[in-house]
Amino acid sequence: MSDDQNSTLNSSTQAAAKSLDELLGASHHCELTMRGELEVIEVSGTGFAAAIALQGAQLLEFAVGDLSWIWLSEEATYESGQSVRGGIPVCWPWFGAADKNPAEVQQLITADNPAAHGFARSQLWSLCELEESSDLTTLIFVLSAPATDQWSGAATLSLEVTLSAKALELKLTTLAHAPIHICQALHSYFATSDISCTYVSGLQNVSFYDALDNWAERTETTALRFEAETDRVYDTAPPSCTLQTPEHALNLTSNSSSLVVWNPWIEKAERLSQFDDQAYQRMFCVETANLLSDAVSLQSGESYTLSMRLSQVN
């Protein structure tokens, strides 16, 4: 982590003193709107558009031209304290069901019935920096000392979102204020017009754990296609893979070794909240993560940045 990033996190209280109105008032490309109960920053740049909720610092939409790279549920609701279905929720400081995380991560969880995917995605973050040019916009959100009775750890989070017509980049930084162990993910939902013509390449010969078959370990032999419910965790994933849809091919790169691929398919889609029964045909998740043996351990004062970058394959 750079000195500049450390400075941003350590001075987040002072940075937050520059109000949201001041930051957005000086912007040429960003404005604050309301969706239901949530404040959302709408970004309109040269050749791209995006929307980011202050709750969870959750990227809701990202499109280049008329083509959406990110999927947002048509039945999404915008309620305080509830994650929105779609976009890129921040899952932190644990992933999925709490009892499926490593023991060191579970030891810091204090709730009797902890929420799935942690609590960062339902907390209100602060916009502390905004930089923009005609073709690039960077926003930095901070969650300082989150108020929760679900976790006994202490840390500050920062999410840097960089947007352009060429790429989407997210950097999630954890600065520990005490020794902590975390699992996390940038829970990315991607858009497709036809799941049967969608696949993920670059994971061939990579082992994965099948969450739908008692976490059996298997090895991918071909490009991953979606033909049934899919829930796989790769903890030795390569640094990049390609997401192919009928519309385009996207290159996903990250600095982590774990990756989750998910689609609820027919039966589970009928049980999901904020989710049309047929929506499984229009979305899939490939999630940059730190899970299982790739979990992160930090001492007080140490930091770690999980990053992902999405760009179109030429």
Secondary structure as GFF3:
##gff-version 3
##sequence-region A 1 314
A	DSSP	alpha_helix	3	10	.	.	.	ID=ss1
A	DSSP	alpha_helix	12	16	.	.	.	ID=ss2
A	DSSP	alpha_helix	20	25	.	.	.	ID=ss3
A	DSSP	beta_strand	30	35	.	.	.	ID=ss4
A	DSSP	beta_strand	38	45	.	.	.	ID=ss5
A	DSSP	beta_strand	48	53	.	.	.	ID=ss6
A	DSSP	beta_strand	58	64	.	.	.	ID=ss7
A	DSSP	beta_strand	67	68	.	.	.	ID=ss8
A	DSSP	beta_strand	90	91	.	.	.	ID=ss9
A	DSSP	three_ten_helix	98	100	.	.	.	ID=ss10
A	DSSP	alpha_helix	103	106	.	.	.	ID=ss11
A	DSSP	three_ten_helix	120	122	.	.	.	ID=ss12
A	DSSP	beta_strand	126	132	.	.	.	ID=ss13
A	DSSP	beta_strand	136	144	.	.	.	ID=ss14
A	DSSP	beta_strand	155	164	.	.	.	ID=ss15
A	DSSP	beta_strand	167	176	.	.	.	ID=ss16
A	DSSP	beta_strand	180	182	.	.	.	ID=ss17
A	DSSP	beta_strand	184	186	.	.	.	ID=ss18
A	DSSP	beta_strand	189	191	.	.	.	ID=ss19
A	DSSP	three_ten_helix	195	197	.	.	.	ID=ss20
A	DSSP	beta_strand	199	201	.	.	.	ID=ss21
A	DSSP	beta_strand	207	210	.	.	.	ID=ss22
A	DSSP	beta_strand	216	219	.	.	.	ID=ss23
A	DSSP	beta_strand	224	225	.	.	.	ID=ss24
A	DSSP	beta_strand	230	234	.	.	.	ID=ss25
A	DSSP	beta_strand	240	244	.	.	.	ID=ss26
A	DSSP	beta_strand	249	254	.	.	.	ID=ss27
A	DSSP	beta_strand	258	263	.	.	.	ID=ss28
A	DSSP	alpha_helix	265	269	.	.	.	ID=ss29
A	DSSP	three_ten_helix	279	282	.	.	.	ID=ss30
A	DSSP	beta_strand	283	290	.	.	.	ID=ss31
A	DSSP	three_ten_helix	292	294	.	.	.	ID=ss32
A	DSSP	beta_strand	296	298	.	.	.	ID=ss33
A	DSSP	beta_strand	303	312	.	.	.	ID=ss34
###
